[in-house]
């Protein structure tokens, strides 16, 4: 089996295990009355299964993402870092000459006269 597939299956199983612990804690502490709802319903096992699978998907995805981000790649960046220092261009205001007509009359600039 390829290493990546084995890594995924292992961490997905860990995520579903964490989700099982999480669901048990939700029921043990009776958050939002979940234990009462599940234990008094005839379809409570289905609600429990859906709750575990939904949380399992989330926790498995997070667990695998953490595992992938912690992997050390082949191209180690152990050398000096930081790159080259580049000068940042700062905007300079530009002066634009504007011709003003004498007399202060308003002119409609939307039409050519």
N, C-alpha and C positions, 0 to 999 in steps of 0.2 A: 504494500500500500504506500502511495507517495506520502512524503513527510507532511505536506500541506494538508492533505485530507485527514491524516492522523491527528494533526494539530487541531484542525477544526472540530473533529468528532470529540476529542478529549476535552476541549474547552467548552463545547456545547453541552456535554454531559455535566461538567462542573457548573455551568450556568443553570441547568435544569435542577441540579442539586441545591444550589443556592435559592432558586425559586421555590423549591419544596420547603426549605427552611423558612422562607419568607411567608409562604401561605400558612404554614403551621403557626407561625407567630401571629399572623392576622387572626386566625381562628382562636388561638389560645387567649389573646388579649381582647377578643370579641370586638374588634374595631368595626364600628358602624353596625353592630348587631349581626355580623356575618355568621357567627357560630349558631345563633338562634335561627337565622333564616335557613341555613343549610341543614341543620339538624331536624328542623320541623317540617321540611318539604320532602315530598316523595321523590322529587327530581334533584335533590341536593347533591347527589354524587356527580351529576352532570355539571352543575354549577361549580363544584369543586374541581372537576377536570378542566373546565374552560378557564377557570381562574389560574390553575397551575400551568396550563399550556401557554396562556397569554403572557404570564409573568416569565415563564421559561424562555420564551422567544426573546423577550427583552433582555433578560439577564445573560442568556447565551450569546447574544449579539454583543453586549457590552464586554463580556469576558473574552470573547475572541478578538474584539477590537483592541483591548488592553494587551493581549498576548502578541498581536501583530505589531503594535506600536513599540513594544519592548524588545522586539527582535533586533539583533545587531546585524547590519548588512555587511556585505563583502567589501564595500568601498568605505572604509573607515576614514573619517575626517579628523585624523589626529594631528594634522599639520597646522601651521599657523592659520588662523581664520581672520575674519574681519573684512577681507576684500580691500579694494583700493578706495581711498577717500576721494570722493567726487565733490566738486564745488556745486553748491545749489544756487541756481539762478533765482534771484529775487526780482519780482516785477518792479519796474521803474515807471512812474507816470510819464506819459508822453504828452507834450504840449501840442495842441492842434489849433492852428489859427482859424478864427471864425470872423467873417466879415459881417459887420452890423450896419444896417442902413440908418442914415440920419433921420430924425423925426420920430422915431419910436413907433412907427405904424406896424400893425400886425400884418403879416403876409401869410397867405395860404400856401404851404409848401406841398400840398397834395397835388396841385395842378401846376402845369408849366404855363407861365404867362409870357 
